[in-house]
Amino acid sequence: MTSSRSFLSAVVLALAAFAAAGCGDSDDGGAEAGNSGGSMTIAQTSQPDALDPALAYTSQSWEPLWVVYTPPLTYRHAEGQEGTELIPGVAEALPEISDDGKTYSFKIREGLKYSNGKPVKASDFEHTIKRVLNLESGGTYLFEGIEGATDFIEGGDPKADITGIEADDATGEVTITLTEPDGTFSNVLATNFAGMVPASTPFENQSTKPPPGVGPYEITESVPNRQFTLSQVEGFDIPDVPKGKVDTITTRIVKSTSRQAQDVIGGKLDYMQDPPPTDLLAEIKASHSDRYKEWPTPSTYYFFLNQSIPPFDNEQAREAVNVAIDSTAIARIFGGRLKPSCNVIPSGIPGHEDPDPCPFGDPSAAGDVDEAKRLVEEAGVGGEKVTVYANNDSNRPQIGEYYTDLLNQIGFDADLKIIDGAIYFNTIGNEKTKAQTGLAAWYPDFAHPGSFLQQFDGTAIQPTNNSNYGYVNDPEINKGIADLLKEPDVATVADQWAELDRKAIEKSYLAPYGSEELTTFMSDRVDFDNCSLVHPLYGNDYTSFCLK
Amino acid sequence: MALAFGALFVALVLCALAAPLWADLAGRGPEATNVTGKIEVDGRQVDVVSLDGTPIGPQWRSEYFLGADANGRDVMVRLLYGARNSLLIGIAAALLTTILATLVGLLAGYLGRWVDAVARSALDVIWAFPVILLGVALATALAVGGLQIGPFTLEAGSTAISIAVIAVVYVPYMARPIRGEVLALREKEFVEAARAQGAGPLRTMLSELLPNLSSTIVVFAPLMVANAILLEAALSFLGVGVVPPAPSWGNMIDAGVERLVTAPHLAIVPGAMLVATVLALNVLGDGVRDAFDPRSRASWGARRP
């Protein structure tokens, strides 16, 4: 997610390494341990991009929405590799897949109800997907492979049918037909976008009045830019999906991470989603280590380079940026919570290979500014105006300032535009913005290399909510992605994914600089040892939260 | 007292003007980052920004005199360049406010009728909003597309946008008293006499009324500069004033707040500069008022033991 997401297959052997590296073992924060009841107040730095499952596409929104809108399939609430296992959610069982890989069938669980008490119907699934497509959600590309989805989008009529989805309310059966086999489609059915909502949900952003869902929690209050509240749903019962322990979880939007950290230390807040500021990290690690932990993420942090407009339509100009970047400098701005790398596919995801050497120099060494200057001059783009986009979340403005100065050093005339975190990705993902370059990050929708490389798929570019911020449109990469996605066993084609990754970085379609380590920091009220489960895809699992 | 603080203000202005000289001494400009750089301290090479992101503190020498910020930039250099931005915006905005307020006050007060009604309504609308709220709203609205008025274009994110926003927001605070004074002056005999001699409205306003408003304008000017500098700092602190990486005291305080524990000087130093400047201008303004208003001075003197 933006800090974007992408998706998965059940094949996640490489995640074992990632899990071993830092997610802790699954006994930590087991979902069933700890007391029940009580209320927690937690904090996020920015208003989530949306509190509507059709539109939400950032870490800030996916973390809370995962426990509100259960899709047909979902992930086991566990840490590490175990957490990437697909389990039935709203569906009774994992889907039956036809031999040609094009047809997926599943049945909705009998007697399942939304948080408002209304029964869940099979036809609600088609409505859920229609909303994603009709609202031009960032997740549209995930469902474009369904037969008739493209016609539905182009027709623009929400009442039209998606021919590839058949739903029978009487039996609860849903059949989905794809135009091509898609090895990741089971994981697509487990994304938040497929989180079921009733067929009466309007075709507009429902963030201020989130629709009912099927989950251990429901959103009972939503005041934009101030707070939203999750309340436990009585009677929720899906096997292997925890019911949650705390009665209510109120998320406040608190701009300053420093204030958040102070409030967590003082017990006014029980958890902060963002990492504590660098300023307080030393104190937290020294005095509150019993309720603080860091964990690696399968994420890619990078500067997008828009190749549809000057100056980054010039390959040499893009190369200059890659040559100049000093990942170790950015790591310091992150307070040491960044592991420098030069890949699109991060460590822990199948297809990750450490290029040896990286095409533009060792990411753990300083960049070559002089060589970058030469490249800019040679490309004839010296002095060109460049606007750098950054959001105002913690440490992002500092990274934006570093990057702006770097571009000026190598010969561009760069200035910085800082945009509120709540609208940042919508802004740079709107083609009218014509954002030349800026900060981006990608967290997987699922642990699959396609989840990372699909953001550079030219066929997925859309006018709004676009996740291909660099407007990368390389026929070879597009075809490579399309072909590899058909392969159900990702392990057999991991080296081909790695080859695509290498191609993307060699052509400087982006300027990657590393993977972030995230944190869990909780108040003294929380039973940290038993109730702080970190899911590899969704982050901190709210159903594990409990008070002492 | 007023003279002393006036001198302090002049000194601050001179320091701001000398910013490039200090930057030469320090060896780096206000926006030059140096995150992975090292400097020599007591014969040892020390990181300007440590591996965990903590910037180095004051070194009390030309290089990093007041230490570094999170991007390894020299705080003293940024402070002086920030002074240039803050003072430039403050003085220019106050000047623009003065021109607009005088114009509106003169026209509304002297011409009366519908001109007065329209002007008063417009001033009331602006007056109705809290200064910071209106400033933030206008600055945010203009942050993306900028502003085009006839042949004049104010680019989004430029200093001119901040100047225009601050100037407009403060117009009622100066225009209303000026209008009140014009209402009183226009009934005076010397204005009647000018009219009787055939002077038109424009000539009457420029030759008879404007000179008599000069004391009011001069008294307001330093206070307007102080208010404008404060508002600029507030807007920059909130992220809608001077756009980083360009420094201003407001955005330096904003960045410094995130480092209050490990590097408190990052917020305290620009904050102290802001306090000193605004205090100097306020005391100077009081002095100017006393000079133009003997009754005020007499009453101040009478209170003294």
Interface residues (C-beta under 8 A of the other chain):
Chain A: S256 T257 S258 P277 T278 D279 L280 L281 A282 E283 D326 T328 A329 I330 A331 R332 I333 F334 G335 G336 A366 N392 S394 N395 P397 Q398 G400 E401 Y402 T404 D405 L406 N408 D415 L416 K417 I418
Chain B: E31 A32 T33 V35 T36 V49 S50 L51 D52 G53 T54 A70 N71 G157 G239 V243 P244 P245 A255 V257 E258 R259 L260 V261 T262 A263
